[in-house]
Amino acid sequence: MPRFVAAGAVLAAVCCAATVCAQWPPWLAKKPREPRYPDILVSAAWLAEQRGGLGLVLVDARGAGAYRGGHIAGAVSLPADSILPGAPFTSIAASRGLTGEERLVVYGEGDALEDAAHLFWLFEVSGAADVLLLDGGIDAWRLSGGAIEAAVVTPESSPWRRDREVVRRATIDQVDGEYGRLGGEIIDARGAAVWERGHIPHSLPFDFSALVREDGTLPAPQEIRERFGLTGPRPSEPVDLDGRFIVYGAGPSDAGALGYLMLRLAGIDSLRYFPEGWSAWSADSTRPVVRIISAEELRDRLHADSLRFVADRPPSRFVLLDVRSSLDFGAPGHLAGAANVGSHVFDDSLEAVLAEHWPGIDRARDPMVVYCYGPNCVRSRNCTTRAARHGFVRLEIFRGGIDEWRKIGEPLAF
């Protein structure tokens, strides 16, 4: 059999197999597990009924000034914003008379849920037996007619008795080892606009604050799960809710803590919170950072090196990679100065392409810009993740790709 016929037969078989897999009957497809929603959110009405019950302790997560201005009667003050990363939280909690064996109800200030969410996580990660959160915080309590007092509650110190640590924390090294791994997702809770300016490789943006209702209460767990389940690198590839998740924000007591709380409510089992967040990651110059750049920024950067741009030669100050197929790189055309490294051969081809076009590149200092077809192409995301594993620190995605380049009227090289 001629070689090209054999090769065609193999390709046809592969394509056929892929088609068959895509058309498997529903009963053979992987079925998502039935979510288990933890019972951790309580209402003001529930609290009114349970107050005075044995072992129930209210914990006010707001600042000391807000607490002195009025708090739920009998609540202990434990300001989340006063607890620094790495601080001995259990010792601080014990100084407030908490042992970890109580039924703890944490609350914050209405729709400012971040402090309460962070304190909720601190209790969970420290092994507290039962941690709940008051939905709507002190505002919901006031609206229900609950008692408010200004007297400071000063309980006697008591040793923390829960010596086990629950695996709910992600360290910076664990985050570094996790991005891009199969079955895991890193969620940036700061929102898409901030995420575009710089994020951990392979992380996805999601604005959890957009789910909070106007009165500061949270949606039903099913709704949180459904709305979060729509996120992904593109509409056709939503996250796997049965996978592993790490969530982060700018730092402690912020959007990352809120994200942790909401994902817990949504029944995400394999979940960890990176409390130091973006502030710690970006402060370490050895950690790779990805940002999104516009067509205009890339155009200006290329035109600044006009001779190379016109001659379709590699730019001297940064790496420019087209990760589409070699056929599309040559026929429809590419950005002048780009080198082609198809996403399917990225790891195998990158070093040779760098040696040919950018032999003196400094991976710790010089940017790498990656683009593909358009905003719904995930190749750029995947390839910047791989480039980070190859030692590049400054990574940039031209997300608009060829589609946006054409829209701004820029020519393509062939």
N, C-alpha and C positions, 0 to 999 in steps of 0.2 A: 504494500500500500504506500503510495507517495506520502512524503512527510507532511506536506501541507494538508492533505486529506485527513491524515491521522490527527494532526493538530486541530483541524476544524471539528472532527468528531469529538475530541476531548472537550473542546470549548462548548460544543452543543450539549454534551452530556452535563457539563457543569451548569450551564444556563437552564437546562431542563430540570435538573435537581433543585436549583434555586427557585424555579417557578413552582415546582411541586411543593416545596417547603412553604412558599408564600400562600399556597392554596390548600394547605392542610385543613381538614374539617375542624370545626370549633372544638370538638371533644378531644382532639389531640394537641391543641395549643395549650401553652402554659396558663393555668388559671391563677389569678391573684388570690392570695389568701384572704379569708374573711377578717377584716380589721377588728382589733380589740380596743375599744375606746376606754382609756382609763378614767375613772370617776374622780377627777381632781378639781373640777370647777364647781363652786357652790354659789348660790344666790343669797341676796340679803334676807329673803324670807326664810330660807333654810337656816341661816345663821341666827335669826331671831328665835327660831324654835330650839336650836341646839345650845345656845349660850347658857353657861352655867353648868353644862354637862361635865362629867368627870373627865379630866385630862385634856379638855379643849383650851387652847391658848391662842390668842390673837397676836399677830406680829405686824407692826406698822413699818413698812419698808421705806417710807418717805424720809426726807431730811429732818434733822432735829428741830429746826424752826417750825416746819409744818406740823410736826407732832405736838409741840408746845402750844401751837395755835388752836388745837382741837383735834382729838382722835376718838376712835371708837372706845367706849368705856371699858377699861380694864386691859387695853392693848399695851404690849411691851414695845418699846422703840428699838429698832435695829436697822438704822439707815443703810441701805444697800450701797449708796455712793461713798460711804466711809470705809468700805472693805476693799482694800487694795489686792490686786492679783498676788497670790502666794502668801497672803496673810493667813495666820492660824484661825480660820473661821470658827472651828469648833470651840476654841478658847473664848472667842468673842461671844458666841452664842451662849456658852456656859456662864459667862459673866452677867448675862441677862436672865439667869435662872433656868435656862433651857437644857434639857438632857437628851433630846432627840427621840424620846419615847412618848412625847405628848402627841395629841392630834393638833397639828399646827395649821392655822388659817392665816395666810399671808395676804396683805392688801396694800394697795397703793393709792394714787390720786387719779381717780376716774380714768380718762383715756391715756394718761401717762403711765403705761403699764410696764415700761422697761425695768424700773427699779424693783417692782414686785416680782417680775419674771426672773430677774437675776437672783434675787433672794430665794425664790422658789427653787431654782437650780442649785444654789449653794446648799440648801437643806437636803435636796435629793442626793447630790454627789457625796454628801457627808454621811449618808446612810440613815437619815431621819426615818422613823417608822411610818409616819403618815403626814404628808404635806398636801394641803389644799390651798386654793386661791379664790379669793372673793371676787366674783364677776362684777365689774363696774366699780370696784374699789369703794372708798369712803363716800364717793358721790352717791352710789347706789344705796348705801346704808342711810345716808341723810334723807334721800328721797323716800325711803321706806318708813321714816319716822324714828329711826334707831337713835339711841342715846349717844351723845357726844360729850366728852369731858376734856378739860385742860390739865388736870392734875397728872403729874408725871408718875408713872408706875415704876417703882424701883424694887424689883424682886431680889432676893438673896442669890448669890452665886451658887451654882450647882454643877457638879462634874458632868460632862457630856458622856453618855453611856453607850452610844452607838459607834463602835470602833471599826465598823466595816465601811469601805468606800465603794460606792456604786460606780461602775464604769460608764460615766456620762461626760467625762472631760477628754478633750483632744489637746495634746501638747503641740507646739509648733513643729517639732520633728515628726510627729505622727501625721500632721497635715501635709508636710513635705513628702512623706512617703505614700500618701493616699491619692493625691491628685492624679487623675487619669487612669487609675486602676479599675479593672473590670468589676462591675457590680457596685461601685461607690460613686457618690456625688458630693461635691462641696457646694454649699449654698451661701451666697453672699446676700445678707439681709439688708444691706444699705440702700438697695434700690438700683434700678438700671442706670440712671444718670450718673451716679457716683461710681458704680461698677465700671462704666466705660472709661473713666479716667484712670483706672488702675485696679487690678484684681489678682487674686491668686490663680495660677494657671488652671484651666479647665473648670473653674467655678461658674455657677449659674446665678444670675440675679433674681431675687424675688422680694417684693416689698410687702412684708407681713403687716405693716401698719395700715395698708390700704384695706385690710379685712376688718379692722376694728370699727365697730359701729359708732355713730355720733354720740351716743350716751356712754361710751366707754366699755360697753359689754362686747363679748366675743360671739362670733357665729357658732352654730352647732358644729360639733366635731366632723360630722359628715360633710358639711359645706366646706370647711377648711380643707379636708382631704381632697374633695372633688376639685376645688379651685387650685390647690397646690399641684395636684396631679396633672394639670394641663401644662405646667412649665416644662421647658426642655430647650435644647439647643436650636430646635426648629419645631413647628407645630406637629409634624409627623413623627417626632421622636420624644414623647414625654418621658419624664423620669419614671423609673421603676420603683413604686412605693414599697416594694418588699426588699429593696436594696439597702446599702449602708449610706448613712448621711452624716456629714459634719456641717454645722451651721456656724457662721461667724458674722460679726459686725465690725464697727470701728474699734470697739474695746468693751470692757465690762459695763453692765447696766445700760445697754443700748439696744439697737435693733436686733442684734444677734441673740440676746436673751429672750426677746419677744418671739423670735423665730423658733428658738428651742421650745418655749412653752406651747406655741401653736402646733408644732409638729408632734409634740407629746400628746396634745389633745386629739390630734388627727390619727393617732394610733400607729405612728412610725416607731417601730420597735428598735431597730439598730440606729441609734441616734446619739451623737456626741456634740458638745458645744466647745468651741475654741474661744474662751473668754477674752484672751489678750487681743485677738482679732487683727484687723488690718494695721493698727498702729504698731504692733509688734512685728508683723510680717514685713511691712515696708521699711521699718527702721533697720532691718538687717540687710546690708547691701549685697549679701551673697544669695539672697532669696530671689527667685525669678518673679518678675511682674509682667502682666499682660495688660495692654490698654488698647482701646479702639481708636483708630485714626480715620479722619474724613478724606474724601477724594481731594479736597482743596489743599489740605495739609501735605498730602503725598505729592500732589502736582507741584506745589511750591518747592518742596524738597528736591524733586527731580530736576526741575528747571534751574535750580541754583547750581546744578552741575551740568550746564547746558550742552557742552560739547559731547559729553558721554551720553546724555539723554538723546540727542539727535542721532548719534552714531549707534545707538542700541548697545552701549557698553555698560557693564556693571557699575553702579554708583560706588564712589570711593568711600563714602562715610557710613554706609549701612548696607546690610544684606537685603536683597529684594528677591523673594521666591514666589513663583507661580506654582501652585500645587495641584493644578488641573492635569488632565491627561496630556501626553505629549502631542497627540493629534490636535487637540484644541489650542494648545500653545502655538503650534505652527500655522494652522489654517485660518481660524477666525482672527488670530493675532494675540499679542500679549503687550504688557506695559514695557516700554523701552527701558532696557537695562535689567530686566528680570531674567533670572535663570529658572529653568524648569526642573522641579523635583516632585514628581507625582506622589500624591499622598500614600499610594499603595506601596511605593518603594522608598519612602522617605528615610527610614532608618538605614537602609542599605546604601543609599545614594548620597546622603547629605555631605559626608566627609569629602568625597571625591569632588563634588560641586564646589565646596568651600575652597579646597586646595587649588582648583582651577581658576575660580573667579575672585575669591577673596582670601588669598593666602596669608595676609597679615592681619586678619580680623581679630579684634579683641573681644572675646565672648562676654567678658564682665562689663565692658564699657559700650561697645558699638551695638546699635539696635539691629534686630532682624524684623523685617516687614514681610508678612505673609498675606496672600490673597488667593481667592479662587473665583467661582462663577458669580455669586451674588450673596445677598444677606441670608438666604436660607441654606447656603452650603456650609456643612459642618467640617469640611476638610481643614480650613484655617484653624479652627479651634483645636482639632486633633493634632495638627502639625506643630502648632506653637507649644503644645504640651510636650511633644516629643523633643522639640528643640530645647526646651527647658531641661530635659533629661540629658541633653548633649552639652549642657553647660552654659547656654545663653541666658542672660539675666534680663536684658531689656527686649521684650517681645511686643510686637505691635501687629494688630490685625486690621487690614483694610477690608472691613466687612462688606462694603458695597461691591467690591470686586469688579469684574469686567462690566457688569451691568451698569453700575454707577459711573464707571470711567467713560463709557459711551455717552451717558446722559449729560455729562459736563462738557462734552464736545472734544475730548482729548483723543488724538489719533492712537492707533495701535501699531506696533511693529510686527513684522512677519519674518 
